[in-house]
Amino acid sequence: MERQPEGVVRTPEETVREAQLLLDAGKPFHAHEVFEDAWKSGPEDERALWRGLAQLAVGLTHSARGNTAGGARLLLRGADGIAAYASPYGIDVAELTSWARELAVRVAGSGPVDAGAEAPRLTSVTRRAG
């Protein structure tokens, strides 16, 4: 699949919605690119949020591609990056940080994971069963 177009300016809600569709389709790298656009074009006080979400998505990408040690590191870095936010735009930060930390422990030293099955829910307290 082609890469997402770069530099697209979306509302935060559009960003979350589009990224969720990509995550659900098993395309976390594409979701990372959507988050990266928000990180680069959004307000300064939200950049750490979008960067952290991008790190979660690329951590899932690495974990799915077999780089589980690197994936685990990025998942933890992303969780740390978003932890200070209080669920902006309906993003369930507590659930996402829990998902990322749990997945990081599971993938460290193991084989690749199925990106679609492991995709988090961004705005729900219940994530998809994997």
Phi, psi and omega in degrees: 000141178295155176293158174294148174296143182269152174078017179283127178266122180235160170290160177303321180294320176295321178300310181297315181298312181294318179298320180297318178300318180292318177299314180298330180276004180076029182239064184294331179294322178293322175297320177304317181295324177295314177297323180296322176300316180294321180298317185278335184252348185278175179296149183307320184287354177248358185298321179295326177298306183293323177296317178297319177295321176298320179294323176298315182294318180285333173296320175294321177301309180299318180297323179286332181270003176099352176272070188289328178294314177294322178298315180299317179299316181291323176299316179292319178297317179296317178300316178297324182291330182261349188303330184280351183272147183256066174054055177292146176057028179078003179290126181275084185299317181298315180293319180295318179294322177296314178303312184297316181292321178295314180295320179302318179294317181294320186275337182302116178080006179251185179277181182299155176249164176274113185300320180292318180290331183265000184301133179279161169267126183280329188238013183236149176285347178247122178267165179297142174286136183260000000 
